[in-house]
Amino acid sequence: MLRGLRAHLIQDATSYRPLPPMSPDGPLTRRLPEGIRRYVVWTPHAVVCAAALLVFVAAFDRGPFVFGLLPAAALLLTLVRPVAAFWGSLVSASLCAVMSGPWEGGPWTPLTFFSHVAVMTVVAARTQPRTAAWMWVVTGLYGFVSGTVFGGYGGENTAALLFVSALCLLMVTVLHVRREAREEVTAERTVTAQERSMRTLLEERTTIARELHDVVAHHMSVVAIQAEAAPYRVENPPPELEQAFVTIRENAVAALAELRRVLGVVRAEDYEAPDAPQPTLADLDGLLANVRDAGLTVDKAVTGAARELPQGVELSAYRIVQEALSNVLRHAPGAAARVEIAYVLGGLGLRVVNGPPRGLVKPSPGAGHGITGMRERVAMLDGELTAGPTDDGGYEVTAFVPVAKDEAAA
């Protein structure tokens, strides 16, 4: 118990802790105009200063000038050194009791009664609930001991102060607990949102890894087959050439085995490898036909000379268009969409734009994977992607994937 008293009311007594202004984003202050909000944030300071002024003015008809100065100073001290203000309030109550003589009912004058309750309330609001409990205990001990010395009575006046201060401190403690609970809930929600975002990112990367496995495995299989068949296409090949092709095939088969091992790490238990090859931009017309059957009005425009691109680029471009059109179906029902594909000298440009939703069908919430997956695919290819609302209330997804000349030729 003594360690708790020392930690909360003695060690922290002289610490300088100025009262900060209120947050301008509070539930009430954020609704006020900007000009008024700059002054409303200082409301706690104004309330404390008003209480100190009230104590100071009320002391003029009750005795010497110091009767109001000491309690008012203790109140003002709560703005910068809250724990020291509590001890200062006890000292001011003792001095006022000594100077005023025995007070009927106990050691507290009406001014020190009010000021000490106000000081305890402000200090409790600025510190911890345990500090409030220790202040209440120390006040009770001081009151019953000093009441016998100064007023001849130890109970009536102090008991009333303890009752009133207990109500105030209890209310402040409840607000403390509520605020801490709200902060904990906010922190947990933040952590949950971060974990959900990370999980979404990992899921998208896993999906991309699965799809690229099929692309790379296809090419490695072709390399292995061609390396095995190449010696039979040449009459009397030299042994060095045959050994080179054997080495190429062995390396290709080993690479395939390693790919399957890596895929087993990122593959879910219920994952089934697709029977058909991974889609490319050549399959885009079939995708547009499917979304048209689902009720989406969509047009396609191709600029530039269409050419064969690396299969990873083709797959990523197809998936980006697919995801963008799926987002239109979910989030903008009834809207018309347009898909633009640009074959330029340095790579491939994509643009999927839709208008505002129309009709009575409400948008359906998604899992938040769409934009994340598109960004991951484009980042994997060293490209750029932008996504955001348009001026007419629609949405636009734009991507550019760089493709070198030798890669396009391959």
MARDRENLO-642425 format. One record per atom (N, C-alpha, C): x, y, z; residue in one letter. Coordinates in steps of 0.02 Angstrom, whole numbers, padded with zeros to 5 digits, always signed. Atoms other than C-alpha are relative to their C-alpha. Layout:
% residues N
XYZA ...
% end
This chain:
% residues 410
+00042-00060+00000M +00000+00000+00000M +00043+00063+00000M -00044-00058-00003L +00141+00121+00043L +00035+00011-00067L -00031-00007+00066R +00225+00084-00124R -00048+00030-00049R +00050-00029+00044G +00063+00124-00213G -00010+00074+00014G +00007-00070-00018L +00045+00287-00117L +00060+00040-00026L -00060-00035+00022R +00225+00335-00157R +00001+00006-00076R -00003-00001+00073A +00207+00291-00341A -00049+00049-00029A +00053-00040+00031H +00046+00387-00371H -00004+00071+00027H +00009-00067-00029L +00053+00537-00254L +00065+00033+00022L -00063-00030-00025I +00237+00565-00207I +00051+00006-00057I -00050-00002+00052Q +00352+00518-00350Q -00021+00044-00059Q +00026-00038+00057D +00241+00602-00478D -00023+00069+00020D +00029-00062-00026A +00205+00755-00371A +00024+00061-00038A -00028-00060+00030T +00321+00878-00457T +00006-00004-00076T -00007+00007+00073S +00307+00816-00637S -00040+00054-00036S +00032-00053+00038Y +00266+00950-00764Y -00041-00030-00056Y +00045+00031+00049R +00115+00896-00865R -00053+00050-00019R +00050-00050+00021P +00026+01041-00951P -00061-00033-00032P +00062+00028+00027L -00155+01006-00995L -00005+00015-00074L +00004-00014+00073P -00167+00985-01185P -00071+00021-00019P +00068-00019+00023P -00313+01058-01283P -00039-00062-00022P +00043+00055+00023M -00460+00950-01332M +00014-00016-00073M -00008+00020+00070S -00457+00855-01494S -00053+00036-00043S +00049-00033+00043P -00538+00954-01636P -00044-00048-00039P +00038+00051+00036D -00604+00790-01707D -00048-00039+00045D +00046+00033-00045G -00715+00748-01559G -00070-00004-00028G +00068+00008+00027P -00897+00697-01583P -00040+00064-00002P +00036-00064+00000L -00957+00874-01541L +00040+00054-00035L -00040-00054+00028T -00812+00987-01591T +00005-00004-00076T -00008+00004+00072R -00799+00919-01768R -00060+00025-00038R +00060-00026+00033R -00976+00978-01805R -00002+00076+00001R +00000-00073-00006L -00934+01159-01763L +00040+00030-00058L -00040-00034+00052P -00868+01287-01889P +00073+00004+00020P -00071-00001-00012E -00681+01300-01908E +00021+00057+00046E -00018-00057-00041G -00673+01473-01830G -00016-00010+00074G +00019+00012-00070I -00764+01418-01671I +00039-00058+00028I -00035+00060-00024R -00673+01252-01661R +00068+00016+00030R -00066-00018-00026R -00506+01338-01631R -00003+00022+00073R +00006-00024-00069Y -00572+01412-01468Y -00033-00053+00045Y +00036+00050-00040V -00683+01267-01411V +00049-00051+00029V -00048+00050-00024V -00530+01154-01392V +00031+00020+00068V -00027-00024-00064W -00478+01261-01242W -00053+00002+00055W +00054+00000-00049T -00641+01228-01148T +00022-00025+00069T -00022+00022-00067P -00560+01125-01006P +00040+00052+00037P -00038-00052-00033H -00438+01265-00971H -00045+00057+00024H +00046-00053-00019A -00578+01392-00970A -00042-00018+00061A +00041+00022-00057V -00682+01288-00848V +00041+00003+00065V -00042-00002-00060V -00537+01270-00725V +00013+00072+00021V -00012-00071-00017C -00496+01456-00736C -00063+00033+00027C +00062-00028-00025A -00680+01500-00710A -00013-00022+00072A +00009+00023-00069A -00688+01390-00554A +00048+00035+00047A -00048-00036-00042A -00529+01471-00486A -00022+00072+00011A +00023-00069-00007L -00599+01645-00519L -00061+00003+00047L +00059+00002-00044L -00762+01597-00432L +00022-00006+00073L -00025+00008-00068V -00667+01540-00277V +00033+00064+00024V -00036-00061-00020F -00560+01696-00277F -00049+00057+00015F +00049-00054-00010V -00709+01815-00293V -00043-00013+00061V +00044+00017-00056A -00814+01722-00164A +00034+00011+00067A -00036-00007-00063A -00677+01747-00033A +00001+00071+00025A -00005-00069-00021F -00693+01937-00027F -00043+00016+00061F +00043-00015-00057D -00838+01938+00095D +00006-00051+00056D -00007+00052-00052R -00773+01793+00201R +00064+00007+00041R -00060-00006-00040G -00606+01853+00266G +00057+00031-00039G -00059-00030+00032P -00429+01900+00214P +00005-00021-00073P -00011+00010+00072F -00372+01908+00034F +00028-00070-00014F -00032+00064+00012V -00270+01748+00053V -00049-00058+00002V +00049+00054-00003F -00427+01646+00089F -00022-00024-00069F +00018+00020+00069G -00470+01648-00096G +00059-00012-00044G -00059+00007+00043L -00295+01660-00167L +00028-00070+00003L -00030+00066-00007L -00231+01494-00098L -00041-00054-00034L +00039+00052+00036P -00376+01382-00155P -00002+00012-00075P +00001-00014+00072A -00383+01471-00323A +00066-00019-00032A -00065+00020+00027A -00196+01444-00347A +00006-00075-00006A -00002+00073+00005A -00216+01259-00309A -00040-00025-00061A +00039+00019+00059L -00352+01249-00442L +00038+00014-00064L -00038-00017+00061L -00244+01337-00572L +00060-00046-00008L -00058+00044+00004L -00098+01222-00529L -00017-00067-00033L +00020+00063+00032T -00199+01073-00593T +00012+00001-00076T -00011-00005+00072L -00168+01139-00770L +00071-00020-00020L -00069+00015+00018V +00020+01107-00761V +00031-00055+00044V -00027+00052-00045R +00061+00998-00608R -00058-00028+00041R +00062+00022-00032P -00095+00898-00562P +00010-00030+00069P -00009+00032-00065V -00026+00792-00418V +00023+00051+00051V -00021-00053-00046A +00062+00942-00341A -00059+00044+00020A +00059-00040-00016A -00104+01034-00351A -00041-00031+00056A +00037+00033-00054F -00184+00903-00238F +00031+00015+00068F -00034-00015-00064W -00052+00927-00103W -00007+00075+00016W +00010-00071-00011G -00066+01114-00127G -00069+00016+00026G +00068-00011-00025S -00253+01104-00098S -00005-00019+00074S +00001+00018-00071L -00226+01013+00067L +00036+00052+00042L -00037-00052-00037V -00097+01143+00120V -00042+00063+00006V +00041-00060-00003S -00214+01286+00074S -00059-00009+00048S +00055+00013-00047A -00356+01203+00171A +00025+00006+00072A -00028-00006-00067S -00242+01190+00324S +00012+00073+00019S -00014-00070-00015L -00186+01372+00313L -00064+00040+00010L +00063-00036-00008C -00362+01435+00289C -00033-00019+00066C +00030+00021-00063A -00420+01331+00438A +00036+00032+00059A -00038-00031-00054V -00279+01401+00547V -00017+00074+00006V +00013-00072-00002M -00314+01581+00497M -00072+00017+00018M +00070-00014-00014S -00504+01568+00513S -00021-00022+00069S +00018+00025-00065G -00501+01481+00681G -00045-00061-00005G +00043+00059+00001P -00612+01335+00731P -00062+00011-00043P +00058-00005+00045W -00745+01304+00598W -00052-00051+00021W +00053+00043-00025E -00910+01233+00647E -00011-00058-00049E +00014+00060+00040G -00931+01055+00583G +00062-00033-00027G -00058+00034+00026G -00750+01017+00533G +00052+00048-00025G -00058-00040+00020P -00586+01077+00456P -00009+00035-00067P +00008-00026+00068W -00656+01128+00286W -00044+00062+00001W +00042-00059+00012T -00717+01304+00250T -00041-00012-00063T +00038+00010+00063P -00848+01321+00113P +00042+00007-00062P -00042-00010+00060L -00716+01385-00008L +00048-00059-00010L -00046+00057+00007T -00589+01247+00029T -00037-00065-00014T +00042+00058+00015F -00729+01119+00026F -00011-00005-00076F +00014+00000+00073F -00778+01169-00152F +00064-00008-00040F -00062+00001+00039S -00600+01199-00213S +00034-00069+00003S -00034+00065-00005H -00534+01033-00146H -00037-00054-00040H +00037+00047+00042V -00674+00933-00227V +00015+00013-00074V -00015-00016+00069A -00641+01026-00390A +00071-00023-00019A -00068+00021+00013V -00453+00993-00376V +00004-00076-00008V -00001+00073+00005M -00480+00808-00344M -00031-00025-00065M +00033+00021+00062T -00598+00795-00492T +00045+00011-00060T -00044-00014+00057V -00477+00879-00613V +00061-00046+00001V -00059+00044-00003V -00328+00779-00550V -00019-00071-00018V +00022+00068+00018A -00426+00616-00563A -00010-00006-00075A +00010+00002+00072A -00473+00661-00742A +00066-00001-00038A -00064-00004+00034R -00290+00691-00784R +00048-00056+00018R -00045+00054-00022T -00215+00540-00696T -00036-00067-00006T +00027+00068+00003Q -00261+00358-00662Q -00053-00010+00055Q +00049+00013-00053P -00406+00285-00562P +00032-00015+00068P -00032+00014-00065R -00283+00224-00428R +00022+00064+00034R -00017-00065-00030T -00224+00402-00403T -00061+00031+00032T +00062-00027-00029A -00404+00454-00374A -00016-00035+00066A +00014+00037-00062A -00425+00317-00244A +00047+00022+00056A -00047-00022-00051W -00267+00370-00152W -00015+00071+00023W +00018-00068-00020M -00321+00552-00154M -00059-00002+00049M +00059+00003-00043W -00487+00504-00076W +00020-00026+00069W -00022+00027-00064V -00401+00401+00060V +00039+00052+00040V -00040-00051-00035V -00274+00537+00102V -00044+00057+00023V +00045-00054-00020T -00411+00668+00105T -00040-00020+00062T +00037+00023-00059G -00511+00563+00228G +00043-00001+00062G -00045+00001-00058L -00362+00536+00343L +00016+00072+00023L -00014-00070-00018Y -00318+00721+00336Y -00060+00032+00034Y +00060-00033-00028G -00496+00774+00370G -00015-00022+00071G +00018+00024-00067F -00526+00664+00522F +00054+00019+00051F -00053-00020-00047V -00355+00706+00597V -00001+00075+00012V -00001-00073-00008S -00357+00893+00563S -00065+00027+00027S +00063-00023-00028G -00540+00907+00608G +00002+00005+00075G -00007-00002-00073T -00497+00868+00786T +00044+00058+00022T -00046-00054-00019V -00355+00996+00786V -00030+00069-00012V +00022-00067+00018F -00439+01141+00697F -00072+00014+00019F +00070-00016-00011G -00624+01122+00722G -00031-00033+00060G +00029+00033-00057G -00650+01011+00869G -00045-00057-00020G +00042+00055+00024Y -00750+00891+00762Y +00037-00035-00057Y -00036+00036+00053G -00683+00757+00649G -00043-00030-00052G +00040+00042+00044G -00833+00688+00559G -00046+00035-00048G +00055-00025+00041E -00976+00793+00495E +00023+00032-00064E -00022-00036+00058N -00886+00910+00377N +00041-00044-00047N -00041+00045+00042T -00759+00782+00316T -00042-00055-00032T +00043+00052+00028A -00893+00649+00293A -00038+00026-00060A +00036-00029+00057A -00991+00766+00180A +00047+00009-00060A -00048-00008+00055L -00835+00806+00078L +00017-00067-00032L -00016+00066+00027L -00792+00622+00061L -00057-00028-00042L +00058+00024+00038F -00968+00583+00002F -00004+00034-00068F +00004-00037+00063V -00971+00721-00128V +00058-00018-00047V -00058+00015+00042S -00794+00686-00188S -00003-00072-00026S +00006+00069+00023A -00831+00499-00199A -00044-00004-00062A +00044+00000+00058L -00974+00534-00319L +00037+00028-00061L -00036-00030+00056C -00864+00648-00426C +00055-00047-00026C -00055+00045+00021L -00717+00527-00426L -00027-00063-00034L +00030+00060+00031L -00830+00380-00467L -00021+00015-00072L +00020-00019+00068M -00900+00472-00617M +00061+00007-00046M -00061-00007+00040V -00726+00518-00677V +00032-00068-00015V -00029+00067+00011T -00666+00338-00654T -00038-00038-00053T +00040+00034+00051V -00811+00272-00756V +00017+00026-00070V -00020-00029+00065L -00765+00393-00896L +00069-00025-00020L -00066+00027+00015H -00584+00335-00882H -00004-00070-00029H +00006+00070+00021V -00632+00153-00898V -00031-00004-00069V +00033+00000+00065R -00747+00190-01044R +00048+00022-00055R -00047-00024+00050R -00613+00288-01135R +00054-00052-00015R -00051+00051+00010E -00482+00152-01108E -00029-00059-00040E +00031+00055+00038A -00604+00020-01170A -00008+00019-00073A +00008-00022+00069R -00639+00124-01325R +00068-00001-00036R -00066+00001+00031E -00453+00144-01357E +00023-00071-00014E -00019+00069+00012E -00425-00043-01337E -00037-00029-00060E +00039+00025+00056V -00566-00081-01458V +00027+00028-00066V -00028-00031+00060T -00495+00043-01583T +00066-00032-00020T -00064+00032+00015A -00322-00033-01567A -00010-00071-00027A +00013+00067+00024E -00392-00209-01589E -00027+00002-00072E +00026-00005+00069R -00489-00154-01744R +00056+00017-00049R -00056-00018+00044T -00331-00076-01815T +00043-00061-00014T -00040+00061+00010V -00232-00236-01786V -00037-00050-00044V +00039+00047+00041T -00373-00340-01859T -00001+00021-00073T +00000-00024+00070A -00381-00230-02014A +00068-00012-00033A -00066+00013+00028Q -00193-00244-02037Q +00011-00073-00014Q -00007+00072+00012E -00198-00432-02017E -00042-00022-00059E +00043+00018+00057R -00343-00444-02139R +00032+00022-00065R -00033-00024+00060S -00248-00338-02264S +00059-00044-00018S -00057+00044+00013M -00093-00445-02244M -00022-00068-00026M +00025+00064+00022R -00194-00604-02263R -00025+00004-00073R +00023-00010+00069T -00275-00535-02421T +00058+00002-00048T -00059-00005+00042L -00105-00492-02490L +00033-00068-00011L -00031+00067+00006L -00036-00666-02454L -00043-00046-00043L +00044+00042+00041E -00189-00749-02531E +00008+00017-00074E -00007-00019+00069E -00169-00648-02689E +00067-00023-00028E -00066+00023+00023R +00017-00687-02700R +00000-00076-00010R +00004+00073+00008T -00022-00872-02676T -00036-00018-00064T +00037+00013+00062T -00149-00867-02817T +00043+00014-00060T -00044-00015+00056I -00025-00782-02931I +00054-00053-00007I -00052+00052+00004A +00108-00910-02886A -00027-00064-00030A +00030+00060+00030R -00010-01053-02929R -00007+00006-00075R +00011-00009+00072E -00053-00980-03098E +00066+00003-00039E -00064-00004+00035L +00126-00938-03143L +00036-00068-00001L -00029+00067+00001H +00176-01115-03095H -00020-00037-00063H +00023+00034+00060D +00069-01180-03237D +00034+00027-00062D -00033-00030+00058V +00146-01056-03359V +00073-00025-00005V -00070+00020+00001V +00326-01096-03309V +00007-00075-00011V -00003+00073+00009A +00292-01283-03299A -00011-00020-00073A +00012+00015+00071H +00225-01281-03477H +00064+00012-00041H -00061-00015+00038H +00382-01197-03544H +00056-00050+00016H -00052+00048-00019M +00497-01312-03445M -00014-00069-00030M +00018+00064+00031S +00403-01464-03510S +00018+00000-00074S -00018-00005+00071V +00426-01404-03689V +00075-00005-00009V -00073+00003+00004V +00612-01379-03656V +00024-00072+00008V -00021+00069-00013A +00629-01555-03586A -00016-00046-00060A +00019+00043+00056I +00535-01635-03732I +00044+00015-00061I -00041-00018+00058Q +00632-01537-03864Q +00073-00023+00010Q -00068+00023-00012A +00797-01579-03780A +00006-00075-00010A -00002+00073+00009E +00753-01764-03782E -00007-00019-00073E +00011+00018+00070A +00696-01762-03964A +00052+00028-00048A -00047-00034+00046A +00832-01650-04035A +00053-00047-00028A -00052+00044+00030P +00968-01785-04054P -00026-00044-00057P +00026+00044+00052Y +00852-01890-04162Y -00015+00037-00065Y +00013-00039+00061R +00828-01748-04286R +00065+00013-00039R -00064-00009+00033V +01012-01744-04328V +00032-00068-00013V -00031+00064+00016E +01098-01886-04419E +00072-00002+00027E -00066+00011-00031N +01249-01953-04325N +00023+00061+00041N -00021-00058-00041P +01256-01817-04192P +00062-00018+00039P -00060+00014-00040P +01422-01802-04101P -00019-00015+00072P +00017+00017-00070P +01427-01873-03924P -00005+00062+00044P +00004-00060-00041E +01459-01699-03853E -00068+00033-00005E +00066-00030+00008L +01295-01636-03927L -00053-00041+00035L +00049+00041-00035E +01198-01785-03862E +00004+00010+00075E -00008-00011-00072Q +01271-01759-03688Q -00028+00068+00020Q +00027-00067-00016A +01225-01574-03695A -00076-00001+00004A +00073+00003-00002F +01045-01614-03736F -00024-00041+00060F +00018+00038-00060V +01040-01745-03598V +00003+00044+00062V -00007-00045-00057T +01103-01615-03475T -00057+00051+00002T +00056-00047+00003I +00972-01490-03535I -00064-00032+00025I +00062+00033-00021R +00833-01617-03512R +00001-00014+00075R -00003+00014-00072E +00894-01668-03339E -00012+00064+00041E +00011-00062-00036N +00900-01486-03283N -00073+00023-00004N +00070-00020+00007A +00726-01453-03352A -00045-00043+00044A +00040+00044-00043V +00655-01606-03263V +00011+00017+00073V -00014-00019-00070A +00742-01554-03101A -00036+00065+00017A +00035-00063-00013A +00670-01379-03118A -00075-00012+00008A +00071+00017-00008L +00496-01453-03142L -00014-00030+00069L +00009+00030-00067A +00517-01556-02984A +00002+00053+00055A -00005-00053-00050E +00571-01403-02886E -00062+00045-00002E +00061-00041+00005L +00422-01305-02953L -00058-00034+00035L +00055+00035-00033R +00302-01440-02895R +00009+00002+00076R -00013-00002-00072R +00386-01440-02723R -00019+00069+00029R +00017-00068-00023V +00368-01251-02708V -00075+00011-00002V +00072-00008+00005L +00189-01256-02767L -00035-00036+00057L +00031+00036-00055G +00150-01384-02633G +00000+00040+00065G -00001-00042-00060V +00198-01255-02501V -00056+00050-00001V +00050-00054+00005V +00078-01121-02565V -00069-00026-00021V +00064+00026+00024R -00061-01237-02623R -00043-00019+00059R +00047+00019-00052A -00215-01255-02515A -00018-00073-00008A +00016+00072+00001E -00276-01428-02470E -00055-00015-00051E +00055+00012+00046D -00432-01407-02576D +00014+00026-00071D -00016-00029+00065Y -00339-01334-02725Y +00004-00056-00052Y -00003+00047+00056E -00362-01425-02891E +00031+00036-00060E -00033-00030+00058A -00248-01389-03036A -00048+00001-00059A +00046-00003+00057P -00344-01329-03190P +00021-00047-00055P -00014+00045+00056D -00360-01448-03335D +00019+00040-00063D -00014-00040+00058A -00359-01310-03467A +00061+00044+00012A -00057-00045-00009P -00208-01199-03499P -00023+00068+00026P +00017-00066-00027Q -00201-01028-03418Q -00022+00046-00056Q +00027-00043+00054P -00299-00896-03515P +00049+00055-00019P -00039-00056+00026T -00221-00759-03621T -00048+00052-00028T +00042-00051+00029L -00282-00603-03707L -00040-00026-00060L +00039+00029+00054A -00339-00712-03851A -00067-00027+00024A +00063+00025-00028D -00474-00780-03734D -00044+00055+00028D +00037-00055-00030L -00537-00606-03689L -00071+00005-00028L +00067-00003+00029D -00685-00615-03809D -00048-00046+00036D +00043+00046-00038G -00752-00766-03716G -00018+00028+00069G +00014-00031-00064L -00736-00673-03551L -00052+00055-00007L +00049-00054+00010L -00832-00523-03620L -00069-00029-00015L +00065+00032+00013A -00967-00639-03685A -00032-00024+00064A +00027+00024-00063N -00987-00714-03512N -00029+00057+00042N +00026-00055-00041V -01006-00546-03425V -00059+00033-00034V +00059-00026+00033R -01128-00489-03558R -00060-00044+00016R +00055+00044-00020D -01233-00643-03519D -00023+00013+00072D +00017-00017-00069A -01227-00587-03336A -00036+00067+00006A +00037-00062-00001G -01308-00421-03386G +00042+00062-00005G -00044-00058+00003L -01157-00307-03405L +00009+00020-00073L -00013-00027+00067T -01147-00196-03558T +00073+00021-00003T -00072-00012+00003V -00963-00195-03608V +00023+00002-00072V -00031-00007+00066D -00866-00139-03761D +00075-00011+00006D -00073+00011+00002K -00687-00179-03813K +00029+00040-00057K -00036-00037+00051A -00565-00070-03905A +00073-00019+00003A -00070+00019+00004V -00392-00124-03964V +00036+00050-00045V -00040-00047+00040T -00262+00001-04024T +00070-00029-00006T -00067+00026+00012G -00093-00038-04097G -00003-00068-00034G -00005+00065+00033A -00033-00194-04186A +00004-00055+00052A +00001+00055-00048A -00082-00346-04085A +00057-00048-00014A -00056+00046+00007R +00065-00461-04053R +00001-00047+00060R -00004+00049-00055E +00105-00611-03947E +00049+00025+00052E -00040-00023-00056L +00172-00564-03776L +00020-00059+00043L -00016+00055-00046P +00256-00669-03641P -00063-00025+00035P +00061+00029-00026Q +00130-00788-03568Q -00018+00028+00069Q +00014-00029-00065G +00150-00714-03393G -00034+00068-00006G +00032-00065+00012V +00104-00542-03460V -00071-00010-00024V +00068+00014+00026E -00044-00612-03556E -00046-00023+00055E +00041+00025-00055L -00107-00705-03404L -00019+00056+00049L +00013-00054-00048S -00090-00553-03289S -00049+00050-00030S +00046-00047+00033A -00176-00439-03416A -00071-00028-00001A +00066+00031+00000Y -00320-00562-03432Y -00032+00003+00070Y +00027+00000-00068R -00339-00576-03243R -00019+00070+00023R +00017-00068-00019I -00336-00387-03221I -00067+00021-00030I +00064-00016+00032V -00476-00364-03347V -00057-00039+00032V +00051+00042-00031Q -00572-00509-03270Q -00021+00028+00068Q +00016-00026-00067E -00560-00437-03094E -00034+00068-00004E +00031-00066+00007A -00603-00261-03151A -00073-00006-00021A +00070+00009+00020L -00761-00321-03239L -00041-00032+00055L +00036+00029-00057S -00808-00427-03087S -00017+00054+00051S +00015-00055-00045N -00794-00270-02981N -00057+00043-00025N +00056-00039+00028V -00910-00179-03100V -00066-00036+00014V +00061+00038-00014L -01039-00318-03082L -00021+00005+00073L +00016-00001-00071R -01026-00313-02892R -00017+00070+00025R +00005-00066-00031H -01007-00129-02854H -00038+00052-00041H +00035-00048+00042A -01091-00041-03001A -00050-00036-00044A +00050+00036+00040P -01242-00145-03055P -00037+00047-00046P +00036-00041+00049G -01324-00079-03212G +00045+00047-00038G -00045-00046+00034A -01171+00020-03266A +00028-00032-00063A -00034+00024+00060A -01091+00008-03438A +00075+00005+00009A -00073+00002-00009A -00907-00036-03451A +00034-00001-00068A -00039-00001+00061R -00771-00017-03581R +00071-00026+00016R -00066+00029-00007V -00610-00117-03600V +00043+00024-00057V -00046-00025+00051E -00465-00036-03693E +00068-00034+00008E -00065+00034+00001I -00306-00130-03741I +00044+00036-00051I -00045-00037+00044A -00159-00035-03812A +00067-00036-00005A -00065+00029+00013Y -00010-00123-03892Y +00047+00056-00021Y -00047-00054+00014V +00128+00007-03884V +00070-00028-00005V -00068+00023+00013L +00313+00000-03920L +00033-00028+00062L -00034+00021-00061G +00367-00018-03739G -00037-00049+00043G +00037+00047-00042G +00234-00135-03674G -00074-00003-00017G +00072+00010+00009L +00048-00161-03649L -00037+00046+00048L +00042-00043-00041G -00080-00035-03587G -00070-00028+00007G +00068+00024-00013L -00246-00082-03507L -00040+00056+00033L +00044-00048-00032R -00394+00026-03460R -00071-00030+00002R +00069+00023-00010V -00560-00032-03389V -00037+00054+00038V +00037-00055-00030V -00685+00106-03352V -00074-00015-00003V +00072+00010-00002N -00868+00101-03302N -00033+00064+00024N +00039-00057-00022G -01004+00228-03273G -00029-00011+00069G +00031+00007-00066P -01106+00257-03115P -00052-00056+00000P +00051+00053-00003P -01223+00118-03055P -00069+00028-00017P +00068-00019+00020R -01399+00122-03123R -00048-00056+00018R +00050+00050-00016G -01559+00034-03077G -00012-00006+00074G +00020+00009-00069L -01631-00029-02914L +00042-00051+00037L -00041+00051-00033V -01503-00166-02880V +00053+00034+00042V -00050-00029-00045K -01394-00123-02731K +00068-00033-00011K -00067+00030+00005P -01205-00147-02742P +00011-00050+00055P -00015+00051-00049S -01141-00300-02654S +00072+00009+00024S -00068-00009-00024P -00988-00287-02540P +00045-00058-00022P -00049+00050+00019G -00831-00378-02592G +00047-00016+00058G -00047+00021-00051A -00690-00459-02496A +00061+00045+00004A -00057-00044-00002G -00566-00321-02537G +00062-00028-00034G -00058+00031+00031H -00454-00435-02641H +00014+00028-00069H -00005-00017+00070G -00484-00358-02812G +00058+00047-00016G -00051-00049+00015I -00376-00202-02815I +00069-00025+00024I -00063+00027-00026T -00244-00288-02707T +00031-00050-00049T -00025+00049+00048G -00229-00432-02830G +00026+00032-00063G -00023-00034+00061M -00216-00316-02979M +00066+00035+00012M -00063-00035-00015R -00080-00213-02896R +00058-00050+00005R -00053+00049-00007E +00018-00370-02853E +00022-00027-00067E -00017+00026+00066R +00010-00435-03031R +00042+00051-00039R -00036-00051+00037V +00067-00270-03105V +00069+00012+00031V -00064-00010-00032A +00204-00246-02975A +00048-00057-00015A -00043+00057+00016M +00270-00421-03013M +00033+00009-00068M -00025-00011+00068L +00294-00365-03194L +00033+00068-00008L -00032-00067+00001D +00373-00197-03146D -00043+00051-00036D +00045-00047+00032G +00220-00106-03209G -00030+00049+00050G +00034-00050-00041E +00107+00031-03142E -00075-00009-00007E +00073+00006+00001L -00076+00027-03095L -00030+00057+00041L +00039-00050-00037T -00196+00165-03043T -00073-00019-00002T +00071+00016-00005A -00374+00142-02985A -00033+00053+00042A +00035-00051-00038G -00499+00271-02927G -00064+00020-00035G +00064-00022+00029P -00669+00352-02956P +00011+00052-00055P +00000-00049+00053T -00705+00457-03109T -00045+00058+00018T +00039-00060-00015D -00787+00627-03117D -00075-00011-00005D +00072+00012+00009D -00955+00557-03172D -00028-00051+00049D +00025+00048-00050G -00968+00438-03023G +00016-00072-00015G -00020+00068+00016G -00895+00285-03108G +00067-00018+00031G -00064+00023-00026Y -00730+00196-03083Y +00044-00019-00058Y -00048+00012+00054E -00572+00175-03185E +00060-00037+00026E -00061+00037-00015V -00429+00050-03180V +00045+00005-00061V -00048-00009+00054T -00276+00089-03284T +00065-00034+00019T -00062+00036-00014A -00120-00019-03298A +00044+00003-00061A -00049+00005+00055F +00038-00020-03400F +00053-00051+00021F -00049+00053-00012V +00152-00172-03411V +00055+00007-00051V -00054-00006+00049P +00323-00145-03490P +00020-00069-00028P -00022+00061+00033V +00379-00276-03615V +00058+00019-00046V -00058-00014+00042A +00553-00274-03691A -00009-00031-00069A +00006+00025+00068K +00577-00305-03877K +00015-00075-00005K -00018+00071+00004D +00664-00472-03853D -00051-00044+00034D +00052+00039-00034E +00530-00530-03730E -00061-00007-00044E +00058+00004+00043A +00392-00488-03852A +00012-00048-00058A -00016+00046+00055A +00479-00581-03991A +00000-00072+00022A -00001+00068-00025A +00502-00732-03881A -00070-00026+00008A 
% end
